[in-house]
Amino acid sequence: MFEWSDKFSINIRTIDTQHQQIFALLNELSICCQSNNVSPTVVEKALIQIKAYSNKHFMIEEKLMQSAKVDEQHFRIHRMEHQSFVYDVNHFSVNGLTQQKYIDATEKLVCFISNWWTYHILGFDKSMSAQMFAIKNGATPEQAFEQHQQIKLDAEVTRLMISSVLDLWRTANSQCRQLEKILANTKTPFPKL
């Protein structure tokens, strides 16, 4: 289960409330996976809710950054992270999998989404929030970006972030190995250089 705690709070009520809702939706998907008779229809419905809510949240967050005049460097990177999440989740496919492989794939997706949100909130969103407060208190967007590019985290939050990054890396590494196998079995000759 993906539990909300004050460690995830960025002190912007709207965003914190939305993050809590994402945690709740993710927990619904996680509960779907705990049954060995998990239904693709139920999982698909939960996934659709997560994607729709995430898209809505990203739009609101990006509008907040623009209206606060957050530095363009942070905005572009932050937005790219949102787009990357949407791309990864939209390309999740379980077509043609057996029931057990379907359950395994869905559990990996839940793990990916949980790790992504953990890393994103504790890193990008906390930095965004700190920059927005600094700008509100008189800093230029550039000053706020420089001052809050790196957020100082306590040991427990640092452990959560490292754990999330390692799990995300393992997922990416596994996907790369699968692609390598597919490419190795491709009959198409490589072009000559």
C-alpha contacts under 8 A as a table, 3 or more apart, distances in Angstrom:
res1	aa1	res2	aa2	distance
1	M	27	N	5.71
1	M	30	S	6.90
2	F	23	F	5.97
2	F	24	A	7.87
2	F	26	L	7.20
2	F	27	N	6.10
2	F	114	S	6.91
3	E	23	F	6.98
4	W	8	F	6.79
4	W	20	Q	6.42
4	W	23	F	6.92
5	S	8	F	5.84
5	S	9	S	7.33
6	D	9	S	5.04
7	K	122	L	7.91
7	K	157	V	7.05
8	F	16	D	7.84
8	F	118	T	7.94
8	F	121	I	6.48
8	F	122	L	6.27
9	S	12	I	7.71
9	S	16	D	5.81
10	I	15	I	7.65
10	I	16	D	6.51
10	I	121	I	7.92
10	I	125	D	6.85
10	I	126	K	5.39
10	I	129	S	6.01
11	N	16	D	6.97
11	N	129	S	7.34
12	I	15	I	5.54
12	I	16	D	6.02
12	I	129	S	7.25
13	R	16	D	5.10
13	R	17	T	5.99
14	T	17	T	5.28
14	T	18	Q	6.30
15	I	18	Q	5.05
15	I	19	H	6.08
15	I	57	H	7.69
15	I	61	E	7.21
16	D	19	H	5.01
16	D	20	Q	6.20
17	T	20	Q	5.10
17	T	21	Q	6.37
18	Q	21	Q	5.00
18	Q	22	I	6.27
18	Q	57	H	6.68
19	H	22	I	5.02
19	H	23	F	6.29
20	Q	23	F	5.03
20	Q	24	A	6.32
21	Q	24	A	4.96
21	Q	25	L	6.23
22	I	25	L	5.07
22	I	26	L	6.02
22	I	50	I	6.73
22	I	53	Y	7.21
22	I	54	S	7.23
23	F	26	L	5.06
23	F	27	N	6.11
24	A	27	N	5.07
24	A	28	E	6.35
25	L	28	E	5.06
25	L	29	L	6.46
25	L	46	A	7.03
25	L	49	Q	7.22
25	L	50	I	6.05
26	L	29	L	5.09
26	L	30	S	6.15
26	L	46	A	7.98
26	L	50	I	6.94
26	L	110	V	7.08
26	L	113	I	7.82
26	L	114	S	7.44
27	N	30	S	4.81
27	N	31	I	6.10
28	E	31	I	5.14
28	E	32	C	6.36
28	E	46	A	6.91
29	L	32	C	5.04
29	L	33	C	6.54
29	L	43	V	6.33
29	L	46	A	5.59
29	L	47	L	7.04
29	L	110	V	7.12
30	S	33	C	5.17
30	S	34	Q	6.60
30	S	107	E	7.28
30	S	110	V	6.30
31	I	34	Q	5.19
31	I	35	S	7.33
32	C	35	S	6.10
32	C	38	V	5.97
32	C	39	S	7.87
32	C	42	V	7.13
32	C	43	V	6.39
33	C	36	N	7.30
33	C	38	V	6.00
33	C	43	V	7.79
33	C	103	I	6.21
33	C	106	T	6.74
33	C	107	E	6.26
34	Q	38	V	7.57
35	S	38	V	5.25
36	N	100	Q	7.83
36	N	103	I	7.40
37	N	99	Q	7.91
38	V	42	V	7.40
38	V	43	V	7.45
38	V	103	I	7.05
39	S	42	V	5.25
39	S	43	V	6.33
40	P	43	V	5.12
40	P	44	E	5.87
41	T	44	E	5.08
41	T	45	K	6.12
42	V	45	K	5.15
42	V	46	A	6.29
43	V	46	A	5.12
43	V	47	L	6.02
43	V	106	T	7.93
44	E	47	L	4.99
44	E	48	I	6.03
45	K	48	I	5.13
45	K	49	Q	6.36
46	A	49	Q	5.16
46	A	50	I	6.34
47	L	50	I	5.05
47	L	51	K	6.13
48	I	51	K	5.14
48	I	52	A	6.04
49	Q	52	A	5.19
49	Q	53	Y	5.98
50	I	53	Y	5.26
50	I	54	S	5.88
51	K	54	S	5.10
51	K	55	N	6.11
51	K	86	V	7.25
51	K	89	V	7.46
51	K	90	N	8.00
52	A	55	N	5.21
52	A	56	K	6.30
53	Y	56	K	5.09
53	Y	57	H	6.05
54	S	57	H	4.96
54	S	58	F	6.03
55	N	58	F	5.12
55	N	59	M	6.29
55	N	86	V	7.56
56	K	59	M	5.28
56	K	60	I	6.39
57	H	60	I	5.18
57	H	61	E	6.08
58	F	61	E	5.05
58	F	62	E	6.03
58	F	82	H	6.50
59	M	62	E	5.19
59	M	63	K	6.17
60	I	63	K	5.13
60	I	64	L	6.18
61	E	64	L	5.08
61	E	65	M	6.28
62	E	65	M	5.06
62	E	66	Q	6.22
62	E	75	F	7.53
62	E	79	R	7.07
63	K	66	Q	5.07
63	K	67	S	6.09
64	L	67	S	5.19
64	L	68	A	6.04
65	M	68	A	5.13
65	M	69	K	6.03
65	M	70	V	5.29
65	M	75	F	6.92
65	M	128	M	7.48
65	M	132	M	7.39
66	Q	69	K	4.88
66	Q	70	V	6.19
66	Q	75	F	7.85
67	S	70	V	7.86
68	A	132	M	5.99
68	A	135	I	7.29
68	A	136	K	7.64
69	K	132	M	7.91
69	K	135	I	7.89
69	K	141	P	6.51
70	V	74	H	7.01
70	V	75	F	6.53
70	V	128	M	7.56
70	V	131	Q	6.73
70	V	132	M	6.44
70	V	135	I	7.67
70	V	141	P	5.37
70	V	144	A	7.98
70	V	145	F	7.64
71	D	74	H	5.58
71	D	75	F	6.30
71	D	141	P	4.68
71	D	142	E	5.68
71	D	144	A	7.68
71	D	145	F	6.10
72	E	75	F	4.90
72	E	76	R	6.01
73	Q	76	R	5.43
73	Q	77	I	6.38
74	H	77	I	5.29
74	H	78	H	5.86
74	H	128	M	7.67
74	H	145	F	7.00
75	F	78	H	5.11
75	F	79	R	5.93
76	R	79	R	5.17
76	R	80	M	6.07
77	I	80	M	5.01
77	I	81	E	6.30
78	H	81	E	5.14
78	H	82	H	6.53
78	H	124	F	6.54
79	R	82	H	5.04
79	R	83	Q	6.26
80	M	83	Q	5.00
80	M	84	S	6.04
81	E	84	S	5.03
81	E	85	F	6.29
82	H	85	F	5.25
82	H	86	V	6.37
83	Q	86	V	5.13
83	Q	87	Y	6.12
84	S	87	Y	5.07
84	S	88	D	6.14
85	F	88	D	5.19
85	F	89	V	6.12
85	F	116	W	7.78
86	V	89	V	5.33
86	V	90	N	5.91
87	Y	90	N	5.18
87	Y	91	H	6.21
88	D	91	H	5.31
88	D	92	F	6.60
89	V	92	F	5.33
89	V	109	L	7.99
92	F	109	L	7.69
94	V	97	L	5.72
94	V	102	Y	6.02
94	V	105	A	7.05
97	L	100	Q	7.94
97	L	101	K	5.72
97	L	102	Y	5.51
98	T	101	K	5.22
98	T	102	Y	5.90
99	Q	102	Y	4.96
99	Q	103	I	6.23
100	Q	103	I	5.09
100	Q	104	D	6.20
101	K	104	D	4.93
101	K	105	A	5.98
102	Y	105	A	5.11
102	Y	106	T	6.09
103	I	106	T	5.14
103	I	107	E	6.12
104	D	107	E	5.11
104	D	108	K	6.26
105	A	108	K	5.08
105	A	109	L	6.26
106	T	109	L	4.93
106	T	110	V	6.24
107	E	110	V	5.06
107	E	111	C	6.19
108	K	111	C	4.98
108	K	112	F	6.07
109	L	112	F	4.96
109	L	113	I	6.09
110	V	113	I	5.19
110	V	114	S	6.02
111	C	114	S	5.14
111	C	115	N	6.08
112	F	115	N	5.22
112	F	116	W	5.94
112	F	167	D	7.52
112	F	168	L	6.37
112	F	171	T	7.33
113	I	116	W	5.03
113	I	117	W	6.11
114	S	117	W	5.36
114	S	118	T	6.12
115	N	118	T	5.06
115	N	119	Y	6.11
115	N	164	S	4.62
115	N	165	V	7.26
115	N	167	D	6.92
115	N	168	L	6.58
116	W	119	Y	5.31
116	W	120	H	5.93
116	W	164	S	7.00
116	W	168	L	7.16
117	W	120	H	4.95
117	W	121	I	5.84
118	T	121	I	5.52
118	T	122	L	6.05
118	T	160	L	7.42
118	T	161	M	6.85
118	T	164	S	6.67
119	Y	122	L	5.39
119	Y	123	G	5.76
119	Y	124	F	7.77
119	Y	160	L	7.89
119	Y	161	M	5.42
119	Y	164	S	6.02
119	Y	165	V	6.90
120	H	123	G	5.24
120	H	124	F	5.21
120	H	125	D	6.29
121	I	124	F	5.89
121	I	125	D	4.68
121	I	126	K	6.22
122	L	125	D	6.33
122	L	126	K	5.62
122	L	157	V	7.52
122	L	161	M	7.11
123	G	126	K	5.61
123	G	127	S	6.19
123	G	151	I	7.22
123	G	161	M	7.95
124	F	127	S	5.18
124	F	128	M	6.04
125	D	128	M	4.88
125	D	129	S	6.06
126	K	129	S	5.10
126	K	130	A	6.17
126	K	151	I	7.22
127	S	130	A	5.14
127	S	131	Q	6.15
127	S	148	H	5.72
127	S	149	Q	6.21
127	S	150	Q	7.06
127	S	151	I	6.14
128	M	131	Q	5.15
128	M	132	M	6.14
129	S	132	M	5.08
129	S	133	F	6.26
130	A	133	F	5.25
130	A	134	A	6.14
130	A	144	A	7.75
130	A	148	H	6.27
131	Q	134	A	5.01
131	Q	135	I	6.11
131	Q	141	P	7.39
131	Q	144	A	4.87
131	Q	145	F	6.09
131	Q	147	Q	7.93
131	Q	148	H	6.05
132	M	135	I	5.19
132	M	136	K	6.15
132	M	144	A	7.71
133	F	136	K	4.97
133	F	137	N	6.20
134	A	137	N	5.03
134	A	138	G	6.46
134	A	139	A	5.44
134	A	144	A	5.69
135	I	138	G	5.19
135	I	139	A	4.54
135	I	140	T	5.81
135	I	141	P	6.09
135	I	144	A	6.28
136	K	139	A	7.21
139	A	142	E	7.94
139	A	143	Q	5.85
139	A	144	A	5.85
140	T	143	Q	5.11
140	T	144	A	6.12
141	P	144	A	5.09
141	P	145	F	6.07
142	E	145	F	5.09
142	E	146	E	6.23
143	Q	146	E	5.17
143	Q	147	Q	6.03
144	A	147	Q	5.13
144	A	148	H	5.90
145	F	148	H	5.35
145	F	149	Q	5.47
146	E	149	Q	5.53
147	Q	150	Q	7.52
148	H	151	I	5.92
153	L	157	V	5.90
153	L	158	T	5.80
154	D	157	V	5.49
154	D	158	T	6.09
155	A	158	T	5.04
155	A	159	R	6.12
156	E	159	R	5.05
156	E	160	L	6.31
157	V	160	L	4.98
157	V	161	M	6.20
158	T	161	M	5.11
158	T	162	I	6.12
159	R	162	I	5.16
159	R	163	S	6.01
160	L	163	S	5.16
160	L	164	S	6.11
161	M	164	S	5.07
161	M	165	V	6.10
162	I	165	V	5.10
162	I	166	L	6.09
163	S	166	L	5.21
163	S	167	D	6.20
164	S	167	D	5.16
164	S	168	L	6.08
165	V	168	L	5.04
165	V	169	W	6.01
166	L	169	W	4.99
166	L	170	R	6.15
167	D	170	R	5.03
167	D	171	T	6.26
168	L	171	T	5.10
168	L	172	A	6.23
169	W	172	A	5.07
169	W	173	N	5.95
170	R	173	N	4.99
170	R	174	S	6.06
171	T	174	S	5.15
171	T	175	Q	6.27
172	A	175	Q	5.08
172	A	176	C	6.19
173	N	176	C	5.07
173	N	177	R	6.30
174	S	177	R	5.15
174	S	178	Q	6.32
175	Q	178	Q	5.08
175	Q	179	L	6.26
176	C	179	L	5.07
176	C	180	E	6.12
177	R	180	E	4.95
177	R	181	K	6.30
178	Q	181	K	5.18
178	Q	182	I	6.35
179	L	182	I	5.00
179	L	183	L	6.09
180	E	183	L	5.06
180	E	184	A	5.99
181	K	184	A	5.01
181	K	185	N	6.33
182	I	185	N	5.28
182	I	186	T	6.31
183	L	186	T	5.04
